Amino acid sequence: MYRRNNTEEIIPEETKVWECTSEDCKGWIRDNFTSNDEHVCPLCSSEMKPGTRMLQAINNPRNY
């Protein structure tokens, strides 16, 4: 029996993120998964700066 996978390809889009400023850390988080006062890296506790990345769209039902 042969099954055909009918999944639709998800195209990446430019997404706002917060990126860690530490050169030793590669931490980042999507902007829609943080509140306005959370700009500390969850991995190393360094400051984070705004940026963009090409990512698949994910809706956050919590709407920070």
N, CA, C and O atoms as a Tinker XYZ file with bonds, in Angstrom:
   256  protein
     1  N      0.845000   -1.167000    0.000000    73     2
     2  CA     0.000000    0.000000    0.000000    64     1     3
     3  C      0.898000    1.241000    0.000000    63     2     4     5
     4  O      1.903000    1.278000    0.710000    81     3
     5  N      0.545000    2.241000   -0.782000    73     3     6
     6  CA     1.312000    3.461000   -0.914000    64     5     7
     7  C      0.480000    4.641000   -0.405000    63     6     8     9
     8  O     -0.657000    4.842000   -0.831000    81     7
     9  N      1.068000    5.425000    0.522000    73     7    10
    10  CA     0.376000    6.606000    1.039000    64     9    11
    11  C      1.094000    7.855000    0.563000    63    10    12    13
    12  O      2.322000    7.939000    0.599000    81    11
    13  N      0.329000    8.797000    0.129000    73    11    14
    14  CA     0.906000   10.052000   -0.332000    64    13    15
    15  C      0.769000   11.104000    0.777000    63    14    16    17
    16  O     -0.315000   11.305000    1.323000    81    15
    17  N      1.864000   11.757000    1.094000    73    15    18
    18  CA     1.869000   12.778000    2.128000    64    17    19
    19  C      1.408000   14.106000    1.520000    63    18    20    21
    20  O      2.072000   14.647000    0.635000    81    19
    21  N      0.286000   14.626000    1.989000    73    19    22
    22  CA    -0.275000   15.857000    1.437000    64    21    23
    23  C      0.020000   17.072000    2.307000    63    22    24    25
    24  O     -0.830000   17.951000    2.446000    81    23
    25  N      1.198000   17.132000    2.885000    73    23    26
    26  CA     1.531000   18.288000    3.707000    64    25    27
    27  C      1.949000   19.449000    2.818000    63    26    28    29
    28  O      2.635000   19.268000    1.812000    81    27
    29  N      1.525000   20.630000    3.206000    73    27    30
    30  CA     1.826000   21.831000    2.456000    64    29    31
    31  C      3.162000   22.405000    2.924000    63    30    32    33
    32  O      3.442000   22.428000    4.122000    81    31
    33  N      3.976000   22.860000    1.997000    73    31    34
    34  CA     5.267000   23.444000    2.356000    64    33    35
    35  C      5.039000   24.790000    3.048000    63    34    36    37
    36  O      4.269000   25.621000    2.567000    81    35
    37  N      5.710000   24.993000    4.172000    73    35    38
    38  CA     5.588000   26.242000    4.913000    64    37    39
    39  C      6.748000   27.137000    4.512000    63    38    40    41
    40  O      7.914000   26.781000    4.684000    81    39
    41  N      6.415000   28.294000    3.978000    73    39    42
    42  CA     7.430000   29.222000    3.485000    64    41    43
    43  C      7.876000   30.131000    4.624000    63    42    44    45
    44  O      7.031000   30.724000    5.294000    81    43
    45  N      9.184000   30.256000    4.862000    73    43    46
    46  CA     9.676000   31.144000    5.918000    64    45    47
    47  C      9.374000   32.604000    5.595000    63    46    48    49
    48  O      9.312000   32.995000    4.430000    81    47
    49  N      9.189000   33.400000    6.640000    73    47    50
    50  CA     8.972000   34.830000    6.456000    64    49    51
    51  C      9.854000   35.599000    7.430000    63    50    52    53
    52  O     10.289000   35.057000    8.447000    81    51
    53  N     10.116000   36.860000    7.115000    73    51    54
    54  CA    10.949000   37.678000    7.990000    64    53    55
    55  C     10.201000   37.906000    9.302000    63    54    56    57
    56  O      9.076000   38.404000    9.311000    81    55
    57  N     10.846000   37.532000   10.414000    73    55    58
    58  CA    10.224000   37.563000   11.735000    64    57    59
    59  C     11.074000   38.385000   12.686000    63    58    60    61
    60  O     12.297000   38.245000   12.708000    81    59
    61  N     10.425000   39.256000   13.484000    73    59    62
    62  CA    11.145000   40.041000   14.487000    64    61    63
    63  C     11.558000   39.131000   15.631000    63    62    64    65
    64  O     10.760000   38.332000   16.120000    81    63
    65  N     12.820000   39.257000   16.057000    73    63    66
    66  CA    13.360000   38.456000   17.154000    64    65    67
    67  C     14.193000   39.348000   18.066000    63    66    68    69
    68  O     14.521000   40.482000   17.718000    81    67
    69  N     14.529000   38.818000   19.236000    73    67    70
    70  CA    15.499000   39.419000   20.151000    64    69    71
    71  C     16.691000   38.479000   20.194000    63    70    72    73
    72  O     16.536000   37.283000   20.437000    81    71
    73  N     17.905000   39.029000   19.953000    73    71    74
    74  CA    19.130000   38.238000   19.882000    64    73    75
    75  C     20.069000   38.612000   21.017000    63    74    76    77
    76  O     20.172000   39.783000   21.384000    81    75
    77  N     20.749000   37.625000   21.571000    73    75    78
    78  CA    21.694000   37.848000   22.659000    64    77    79
    79  C     22.892000   38.643000   22.144000    63    78    80    81
    80  O     23.371000   38.402000   21.035000    81    79
    81  N     23.376000   39.592000   22.951000    73    79    82
    82  CA    24.520000   40.415000   22.556000    64    81    83
    83  C     25.861000   39.782000   22.921000    63    82    84    85
    84  O     26.906000   40.268000   22.486000    81    83
    85  N     25.851000   38.708000   23.711000    73    83    86
    86  CA    27.085000   38.035000   24.098000    64    85    87
    87  C     27.654000   37.256000   22.916000    63    86    88    89
    88  O     26.927000   36.523000   22.245000    81    87
    89  N     28.945000   37.414000   22.664000    73    87    90
    90  CA    29.578000   36.689000   21.552000    64    89    91
    91  C     29.662000   35.187000   21.813000    63    90    92    93
    92  O     29.760000   34.402000   20.870000    81    91
    93  N     29.623000   34.781000   23.081000    73    91    94
    94  CA    29.721000   33.368000   23.440000    64    93    95
    95  C     28.371000   32.654000   23.433000    63    94    96    97
    96  O     28.322000   31.434000   23.594000    81    95
    97  N     27.279000   33.389000   23.251000    73    95    98
    98  CA    25.938000   32.813000   23.324000    64    97    99
    99  C     25.218000   33.003000   21.988000    63    98   100   101
   100  O     25.349000   34.050000   21.354000    81    99
   101  N     24.476000   32.013000   21.571000    73    99   102
   102  CA    23.724000   32.096000   20.331000    64   101   103
   103  C     22.216000   32.172000   20.595000    63   102   104   105
   104  O     21.411000   31.829000   19.728000    81   103
   105  N     21.838000   32.627000   21.804000    73   103   106
   106  CA    20.439000   32.684000   22.194000    64   105   107
   107  C     19.645000   33.730000   21.434000    63   106   108   109
   108  O     20.157000   34.801000   21.110000    81   107
   109  N     18.396000   33.411000   21.154000    73   107   110
   110  CA    17.459000   34.342000   20.537000    64   109   111
   111  C     16.045000   33.874000   20.860000    63   110   112   113
   112  O     15.836000   32.713000   21.211000    81   111
   113  N     15.073000   34.780000   20.741000    73   111   114
   114  CA    13.679000   34.449000   20.993000    64   113   115
   115  C     12.802000   35.319000   20.091000    63   114   116   117
   116  O     13.119000   36.478000   19.825000    81   115
   117  N     11.705000   34.742000   19.632000    73   115   118
   118  CA    10.779000   35.492000   18.790000    64   117   119
   119  C     10.180000   36.648000   19.580000    63   118   120   121
   120  O      9.910000   36.519000   20.774000    81   119
   121  N      9.973000   37.779000   18.907000    73   119   122
   122  CA     9.419000   38.962000   19.551000    64   121   123
   123  C      8.023000   38.694000   20.118000    63   122   124   125
   124  O      7.687000   39.200000   21.189000    81   123
   125  N      7.205000   37.903000   19.412000    73   123   126
   126  CA     5.845000   37.657000   19.894000    64   125   127
   127  C      5.790000   36.616000   21.015000    63   126   128   129
   128  O      4.700000   36.228000   21.437000    81   127
   129  N      6.944000   36.160000   21.501000    73   127   130
   130  CA     7.008000   35.246000   22.641000    64   129   131
   131  C      7.643000   35.919000   23.860000    63   130   132   133
   132  O      8.006000   35.241000   24.821000    81   131
   133  N      7.779000   37.245000   23.826000    73   131   134
   134  CA     8.326000   37.991000   24.964000    64   133   135
   135  C      7.397000   39.144000   25.296000    63   134   136   137
   136  O      6.647000   39.618000   24.443000    81   135
   137  N      7.454000   39.592000   26.549000    73   135   138
   138  CA     6.743000   40.816000   26.914000    64   137   139
   139  C      7.708000   41.979000   26.707000    63   138   140   141
   140  O      8.903000   41.760000   26.507000    81   139
   141  N      7.216000   43.191000   26.752000    73   139   142
   142  CA     8.048000   44.363000   26.474000    64   141   143
   143  C      9.185000   44.547000   27.468000    63   142   144   145
   144  O     10.183000   45.183000   27.130000    81   143
   145  N      9.073000   44.014000   28.685000    73   143   146
   146  CA    10.121000   44.213000   29.678000    64   145   147
   147  C     11.083000   43.034000   29.785000    63   146   148   149
   148  O     11.972000   43.059000   30.636000    81   147
   149  N     10.943000   42.017000   28.966000    73   147   150
   150  CA    11.827000   40.845000   28.977000    64   149   151
   151  C     12.869000   40.948000   27.874000    63   150   152   153
   152  O     12.651000   40.435000   26.777000    81   151
   153  N     13.985000   41.594000   28.138000    73   151   154
   154  CA    15.038000   41.696000   27.134000    64   153   155
   155  C     16.360000   41.213000   27.711000    63   154   156   157
   156  O     17.412000   41.812000   27.484000    81   155
   157  N     16.286000   40.109000   28.466000    73   155   158
   158  CA    17.451000   39.452000   29.053000    64   157   159
   159  C     17.499000   38.037000   28.495000    63   158   160   161
   160  O     16.487000   37.337000   28.474000    81   159
   161  N     18.665000   37.623000   28.047000    73   159   162
   162  CA    18.823000   36.291000   27.460000    64   161   163
   163  C     18.474000   35.210000   28.484000    63   162   164   165
   164  O     19.013000   35.226000   29.591000    81   163
   165  N     17.586000   34.271000   28.142000    73   163   166
   166  CA    17.228000   33.207000   29.074000    64   165   167
   167  C     18.340000   32.174000   29.274000    63   166   168   169
   168  O     18.273000   31.369000   30.202000    81   167
   169  N     19.354000   32.190000   28.417000    73   167   170
   170  CA    20.445000   31.225000   28.521000    64   169   171
   171  C     21.625000   31.742000   29.336000    63   170   172   173
   172  O     22.200000   31.004000   30.136000    81   171
   173  N     21.991000   33.019000   29.136000    73   171   174
   174  CA    23.198000   33.534000   29.796000    64   173   175
   175  C     22.967000   34.825000   30.579000    63   174   176   177
   176  O     23.898000   35.345000   31.193000    81   175
   177  N     21.756000   35.343000   30.568000    73   175   178
   178  CA    21.358000   36.569000   31.279000    64   177   179
   179  C     22.017000   37.842000   30.750000    63   178   180   181
   180  O     22.073000   38.845000   31.462000    81   179
   181  N     22.513000   37.821000   29.523000    73   179   182
   182  CA    23.060000   39.031000   28.900000    64   181   183
   183  C     21.920000   39.851000   28.300000    63   182   184   185
   184  O     20.788000   39.381000   28.178000    81   183
   185  N     22.248000   41.084000   27.929000    73   183   186
   186  CA    21.273000   41.951000   27.276000    64   185   187
   187  C     20.950000   41.408000   25.886000    63   186   188   189
   188  O     21.781000   40.747000   25.264000    81   187
   189  N     19.743000   41.690000   25.404000    73   187   190
   190  CA    19.351000   41.257000   24.066000    64   189   191
   191  C     19.036000   42.480000   23.221000    63   190   192   193
   192  O     18.613000   43.510000   23.746000    81   191
   193  N     19.242000   42.367000   21.902000    73   191   194
   194  CA    18.960000   43.465000   20.975000    64   193   195
   195  C     17.962000   42.981000   19.922000    63   194   196   197
   196  O     17.899000   41.785000   19.637000    81   195
   197  N     17.181000   43.898000   19.339000    73   195   198
   198  CA    16.210000   43.488000   18.311000    64   197   199
   199  C     16.919000   43.099000   17.014000    63   198   200   201
   200  O     17.995000   43.608000   16.699000    81   199
   201  N     16.294000   42.190000   16.276000    73   199   202
   202  CA    16.818000   41.752000   14.991000    64   201   203
   203  C     15.723000   41.055000   14.205000    63   202   204   205
   204  O     14.567000   41.054000   14.629000    81   203
   205  N     16.061000   40.464000   13.071000    73   203   206
   206  CA    15.113000   39.707000   12.260000    64   205   207
   207  C     15.763000   38.411000   11.791000    63   206   208   209
   208  O     16.983000   38.324000   11.646000    81   207
   209  N     14.926000   37.413000   11.559000    73   207   210
   210  CA    15.361000   36.121000   11.018000    64   209   211
   211  C     14.283000   35.598000   10.084000    63   210   212   213
   212  O     13.110000   35.947000   10.209000    81   211
   213  N     14.704000   34.747000    9.136000    73   211   214
   214  CA    13.751000   34.090000    8.247000    64   213   215
   215  C     13.293000   32.809000    8.939000    63   214   216   217
   216  O     14.053000   31.846000    9.030000    81   215
   217  N     12.033000   32.796000    9.434000    73   215   218
   218  CA    11.497000   31.676000   10.192000    64   217   219
   219  C     10.092000   31.334000    9.715000    63   218   220   221
   220  O      9.419000   32.150000    9.085000    81   219
   221  N      9.662000   30.117000   10.023000    73   219   222
   222  CA     8.279000   29.734000    9.766000    64   221   223
   223  C      7.373000   30.472000   10.741000    63   222   224   225
   224  O      7.717000   30.624000   11.914000    81   223
   225  N      6.235000   30.925000   10.275000    73   223   226
   226  CA     5.304000   31.684000   11.120000    64   225   227
   227  C      4.714000   30.773000   12.194000    63   226   228   229
   228  O      4.290000   29.652000   11.910000    81   227
   229  N      4.693000   31.273000   13.437000    73   227   230
   230  CA     4.087000   30.566000   14.555000    64   229   231
   231  C      3.216000   31.572000   15.298000    63   230   232   233
   232  O      3.692000   32.641000   15.682000    81   231
   233  N      1.950000   31.240000   15.503000    73   231   234
   234  CA     1.073000   32.106000   16.271000    64   233   235
   235  C      1.237000   31.803000   17.743000    63   234   236   237
   236  O      1.338000   30.642000   18.141000    81   235
   237  N      1.262000   32.857000   18.558000    73   235   238
   238  CA     1.353000   32.694000   20.008000    64   237   239
   239  C      0.002000   33.059000   20.614000    63   238   240   241
   240  O     -0.366000   34.234000   20.623000    81   239
   241  N     -0.740000   32.084000   21.115000    73   239   242
   242  CA    -2.082000   32.367000   21.629000    64   241   243
   243  C     -2.078000   33.228000   22.893000    63   242   244   245
   244  O     -3.127000   33.749000   23.272000    81   243
   245  N     -0.926000   33.395000   23.559000    73   243   246
   246  CA    -0.868000   34.193000   24.788000    64   245   247
   247  C     -0.837000   35.683000   24.495000    63   246   248   249
   248  O     -1.180000   36.483000   25.366000    81   247
   249  N     -0.431000   36.083000   23.280000    73   247   250
   250  CA    -0.406000   37.493000   22.853000    64   249   251
   251  C      0.195000   38.422000   23.889000    63   250   252   253
   252  O     -0.516000   39.222000   24.497000    81   251
   253  N      1.492000   38.322000   24.094000    73   251   254
   254  CA     2.182000   39.182000   25.058000    64   253   255
   255  C      2.034000   40.616000   24.706000    63   254   256
   256  O      2.553000   41.481000   25.412000    81   255
